[in-house]
């Protein structure tokens, strides 16, 4: 294998991940013909095809699957070397590839990004919003530097820093306003609206209700918290949402919100990163900034449920 470059590896990884020449070229900031040429040159150097070309999509060959795993390991190691050099020079972070779960991003990011800009000037933040399993995978592969998720992740290779603890509240039709909050047993008898499979918030809600996701016959699913709240407003059922989402998601819906009084469902949010990252001390400093920002947002943004 001769004349293979790291740039070709990065183009290959983008195409392997995205599965489309046009979108991979856009993500790599080059033209589609240039990307195609780089992939062809890589395959010629290897002497074996990496992709099966289709009319609308490309797929990795069996060799390409194995090659992709090795390439991601190499690119992660190269990025770590770059981080190591920056840490040795005591330079501030120049770029942060930050993942955020969807049940946090719309409600905390405006405040968090503003505080990051003030406390870490010059930091270029690249955001990735998706569900926890994908964030964990991409963080482990080196495609992200850090992620904000619900703790614990229980991944030995990650370091965790707690940011915020918050309660869940019950959203129900306006006709139920003023009624006492139900307990977990009572919730089992209601039509509970939850996020789709893959969202950690779904699992936390089911845990509070002591339900198995395959059991409730009256359970319905939505793709976002906004969808769930609007469904409640239409009289379809009830749902749980994190307290930080109340001001945004309930302002245009005919719903009532109530806190639980005794056993309260809650979650603990935190920032995670690879323990092997040479920039661990920088990430701890970032986590301290985000913790103060999240706590301030919790004090300033949230209005008491009615």
C-alpha positions as CSV (number, residue, x, y, z in Angstrom):
1,X,0.0,0.0,0.0
2,X,1.8,3.1,-1.3
3,X,0.9,6.8,-1.7
4,X,-2.0,6.6,0.7
5,X,-2.7,9.8,2.6
6,X,-4.5,10.8,5.8
7,X,-6.7,13.1,3.7
8,X,-7.8,10.0,1.7
9,X,-8.6,8.3,5.0
10,X,-10.8,11.2,6.1
11,X,-12.6,11.2,2.8
12,X,-13.1,7.5,3.0
13,X,-14.4,7.7,6.6
14,X,-16.9,10.4,5.6
15,X,-18.2,8.4,2.7
16,X,-18.4,5.2,4.8
17,X,-20.3,7.0,7.5
18,X,-22.7,9.0,5.3
19,X,-23.1,6.5,2.4
20,X,-23.6,9.1,-0.3
21,X,-21.0,10.8,-2.5
22,X,-22.7,14.2,-2.7
23,X,-23.4,14.5,1.0
24,X,-20.0,13.1,2.0
25,X,-18.3,15.6,-0.4
26,X,-20.3,18.5,1.2
27,X,-19.3,17.3,4.7
28,X,-15.7,17.1,3.6
29,X,-15.8,20.6,1.9
30,X,-14.7,19.3,-1.5
31,X,-16.5,18.7,-4.8
32,X,-18.1,15.4,-5.5
33,X,-15.8,14.6,-8.5
34,X,-12.8,15.4,-6.3
35,X,-14.1,13.0,-3.6
36,X,-14.8,10.3,-6.2
37,X,-11.3,10.6,-7.5
38,X,-9.7,10.4,-4.1
39,X,-11.7,7.2,-3.3
40,X,-10.8,5.6,-6.6
41,X,-7.1,6.4,-6.0
42,X,-7.3,4.9,-2.6
43,X,-8.9,1.7,-4.0
44,X,-6.3,1.5,-6.7
45,X,-3.5,1.8,-4.1
46,X,-5.1,-1.0,-2.0
47,X,-5.9,-3.2,-5.0
48,X,-9.4,-3.9,-3.8
49,X,-12.8,-2.2,-3.9
50,X,-14.0,-0.5,-0.7
51,X,-17.5,0.4,-1.8
52,X,-20.4,-1.1,-3.8
53,X,-21.7,1.7,-5.9
54,X,-25.5,2.0,-6.3
55,X,-27.7,4.5,-8.1
56,X,-28.5,6.4,-4.9
57,X,-26.3,5.0,-2.3
58,X,-22.9,3.4,-1.7
59,X,-22.2,0.5,0.6
60,X,-19.0,-0.8,2.1
61,X,-17.7,-4.1,0.8
62,X,-16.7,-6.8,3.2
63,X,-13.1,-5.6,2.9
64,X,-14.4,-2.0,3.3
65,X,-16.1,-2.8,6.6
66,X,-12.8,-4.2,8.1
67,X,-10.8,-1.3,6.5
68,X,-13.2,1.3,8.0
69,X,-12.6,0.0,11.6
70,X,-8.8,0.3,11.1
71,X,-9.1,3.8,9.5
72,X,-11.2,5.1,12.4
73,X,-8.7,3.8,14.9
74,X,-5.9,5.5,12.9
75,X,-7.7,8.8,12.6
76,X,-8.6,8.8,16.3
77,X,-4.9,8.3,17.1
78,X,-3.8,11.1,14.8
79,X,-6.4,13.4,16.4
80,X,-5.1,12.4,19.8
81,X,-1.5,13.3,18.7
82,X,-2.7,16.7,17.6
83,X,-4.4,17.1,21.0
84,X,-1.2,16.0,22.7
85,X,0.8,18.6,20.9
86,X,-1.6,21.3,21.8
87,X,-1.6,20.2,25.4
88,X,2.2,20.2,25.5
89,X,2.2,23.8,24.2
90,X,-0.4,24.8,26.8
91,X,-2.6,26.3,24.1
92,X,-6.3,26.9,24.7
93,X,-8.8,24.7,22.9
94,X,-9.3,25.9,19.3
95,X,-12.1,23.5,18.4
96,X,-14.7,21.5,20.3
97,X,-16.8,18.8,18.6
98,X,-19.6,18.5,21.1
99,X,-22.4,16.1,21.1
100,X,-25.7,16.8,22.8
101,X,-28.8,14.6,23.4
102,X,-32.1,16.0,21.8
103,X,-33.8,16.4,25.2
104,X,-31.2,19.0,26.2
105,X,-30.1,20.8,23.1
106,X,-33.1,23.1,22.4
107,X,-33.3,24.2,26.0
108,X,-29.8,24.7,27.3
109,X,-27.6,25.3,24.2
110,X,-28.4,29.0,23.7
111,X,-27.2,29.7,27.2
112,X,-24.3,27.3,27.1
113,X,-22.9,28.5,23.8
114,X,-23.0,32.1,24.9
115,X,-21.2,31.3,28.1
116,X,-18.6,29.2,26.3
117,X,-17.9,32.2,23.9
118,X,-17.4,34.5,26.9
119,X,-15.2,32.2,29.0
120,X,-13.3,30.5,26.1
121,X,-12.9,33.2,23.4
122,X,-11.9,31.8,20.0
123,X,-13.3,28.3,20.7
124,X,-14.9,26.9,17.5
125,X,-17.8,24.7,18.6
126,X,-19.1,22.0,16.2
127,X,-22.4,20.6,17.5
128,X,-23.9,17.1,16.9
129,X,-27.4,16.5,18.2
130,X,-28.5,12.8,18.4
131,X,-29.4,10.0,20.7
132,X,-27.1,8.7,23.4
133,X,-26.0,5.4,21.8
134,X,-24.8,7.3,18.7
135,X,-23.0,9.9,20.7
136,X,-21.2,7.2,22.7
137,X,-20.2,5.4,19.5
138,X,-18.9,8.6,17.8
139,X,-17.1,9.7,21.0
140,X,-15.4,6.3,21.2
141,X,-14.4,6.5,17.5
142,X,-12.9,9.9,18.0
143,X,-15.4,11.8,15.8
144,X,-16.5,13.8,18.9
145,X,-14.4,15.4,21.6
146,X,-17.1,15.4,24.3
147,X,-20.8,14.9,24.8
148,X,-23.6,16.1,27.1
149,X,-25.7,13.2,28.1
150,X,-27.7,11.7,31.0
151,X,-25.4,10.0,33.5
152,X,-24.3,7.5,34.2
153,X,-23.1,6.2,30.9
154,X,-21.2,3.4,32.6
155,X,-18.5,3.2,29.9
156,X,-15.1,2.5,31.5
157,X,-13.2,4.4,28.8
158,X,-15.0,7.7,29.4
159,X,-14.6,10.3,32.1
160,X,-17.8,11.8,33.5
161,X,-18.4,15.3,35.0
162,X,-21.8,16.1,36.5
163,X,-23.4,19.3,35.3
164,X,-27.0,19.4,36.5
165,X,-29.7,17.5,38.3
166,X,-33.3,18.1,37.3
167,X,-36.8,16.7,38.0
168,X,-39.3,15.5,35.4
169,X,-42.8,16.9,35.5
170,X,-46.1,15.5,34.3
171,X,-47.9,17.1,31.3
172,X,-51.6,16.4,31.1
173,X,-54.7,17.9,29.5
174,X,-55.9,21.2,30.7
175,X,-59.1,19.6,32.1
176,X,-56.9,17.8,34.7
177,X,-55.4,21.1,36.1
178,X,-55.7,21.2,39.8
179,X,-55.9,17.4,40.3
180,X,-53.2,15.9,42.6
181,X,-50.1,14.4,40.9
182,X,-50.5,10.6,40.3
183,X,-48.0,8.2,41.7
184,X,-46.1,5.7,39.6
185,X,-48.8,3.0,40.0
186,X,-51.5,5.4,38.8
187,X,-49.4,6.4,35.8
188,X,-49.5,2.7,34.7
189,X,-53.2,3.0,34.1
190,X,-52.9,6.1,31.9
191,X,-52.1,6.4,28.2
192,X,-48.5,7.4,28.5
193,X,-46.8,9.1,25.6
194,X,-43.1,8.5,25.3
195,X,-40.2,9.2,23.0
196,X,-39.2,6.6,20.4
197,X,-36.7,3.8,21.2
198,X,-33.2,4.9,21.5
199,X,-33.8,8.0,23.7
200,X,-32.4,7.7,27.2
201,X,-35.3,9.9,28.4
202,X,-37.8,7.2,27.4
203,X,-35.9,4.6,29.5
204,X,-35.8,7.0,32.5
205,X,-39.6,7.6,32.3
206,X,-40.3,3.8,32.0
207,X,-38.0,3.2,35.0
208,X,-40.0,5.6,37.1
209,X,-43.3,4.0,36.1
210,X,-41.7,0.6,36.7
211,X,-42.8,-0.4,33.2
212,X,-41.2,-2.6,30.5
213,X,-41.3,-1.0,27.1
214,X,-42.9,-4.0,25.6
215,X,-45.8,-4.2,28.2
216,X,-47.9,-1.0,28.1
217,X,-50.7,-1.4,25.5
218,X,-51.8,2.2,25.9
219,X,-48.4,3.6,25.3
220,X,-47.8,5.8,22.3
221,X,-44.6,7.2,20.9
222,X,-43.4,10.5,19.4
223,X,-40.1,11.7,17.9
224,X,-39.7,14.9,19.9
225,X,-40.9,16.4,23.2
226,X,-42.8,19.0,21.3
227,X,-44.8,16.3,19.5
228,X,-45.6,14.6,22.8
229,X,-46.8,17.8,24.4
230,X,-49.0,18.7,21.4
231,X,-50.5,15.2,21.6
232,X,-51.3,15.8,25.2
233,X,-53.0,19.1,24.3
234,X,-55.1,17.2,21.8
235,X,-56.4,14.9,24.6
236,X,-54.5,11.8,23.5
237,X,-52.8,11.0,26.8
238,X,-50.2,12.3,29.3
239,X,-46.4,12.5,29.2
240,X,-43.3,13.3,31.2
241,X,-40.8,16.0,30.2
242,X,-37.7,17.4,31.8
243,X,-38.3,20.6,33.8
244,X,-36.0,22.6,31.6
245,X,-38.4,21.9,28.6
246,X,-41.5,23.4,30.3
247,X,-41.2,27.0,29.2
248,X,-40.5,26.1,25.6
249,X,-42.8,23.2,25.0
250,X,-46.0,24.2,27.0
251,X,-46.3,27.8,26.0
252,X,-48.5,27.0,22.9
253,X,-50.3,23.9,24.1
254,X,-53.5,23.5,26.0
255,X,-51.9,21.5,28.8
256,X,-51.4,21.6,32.6
257,X,-48.1,20.8,34.3
258,X,-47.7,19.3,37.8
259,X,-44.7,18.3,39.9
260,X,-44.5,15.0,41.7
261,X,-44.5,15.4,45.5
262,X,-43.0,12.2,47.0
263,X,-40.9,10.0,44.7
264,X,-39.7,12.3,42.0
265,X,-38.5,11.1,38.6
266,X,-35.2,12.9,37.8
267,X,-32.1,12.8,35.7
268,X,-28.5,13.8,36.2
269,X,-26.8,15.5,33.2
270,X,-23.1,15.5,32.6
271,X,-20.3,15.9,30.1
272,X,-18.3,12.9,29.0
273,X,-15.0,12.5,27.1
274,X,-12.4,9.8,26.5
275,X,-10.1,9.2,29.4
276,X,-7.2,8.8,27.0
277,X,-7.6,12.3,25.6
278,X,-4.6,14.5,26.3
279,X,-7.0,17.4,26.6
280,X,-8.7,16.0,29.7
281,X,-7.7,19.0,31.9
282,X,-9.2,21.4,29.3
283,X,-12.4,19.4,29.2
284,X,-12.6,19.6,33.0
285,X,-12.4,23.3,32.8
286,X,-15.0,23.4,30.1
287,X,-17.3,21.2,32.2
288,X,-16.9,23.7,35.1
289,X,-18.1,26.5,32.7
290,X,-21.0,24.4,31.5
291,X,-22.0,23.4,35.0
292,X,-22.2,27.1,36.1
293,X,-24.1,28.0,33.0
294,X,-26.6,25.1,33.3
295,X,-27.3,25.9,37.0
296,X,-27.8,29.6,36.0
297,X,-30.2,28.6,33.2
298,X,-32.1,26.4,35.6
299,X,-32.6,29.3,38.0
300,X,-33.4,31.9,35.4
301,X,-35.3,30.1,32.7
302,X,-37.7,27.8,34.5
303,X,-41.1,29.0,35.6
304,X,-43.0,27.1,38.2
305,X,-45.6,24.7,36.7
306,X,-49.3,25.7,37.4
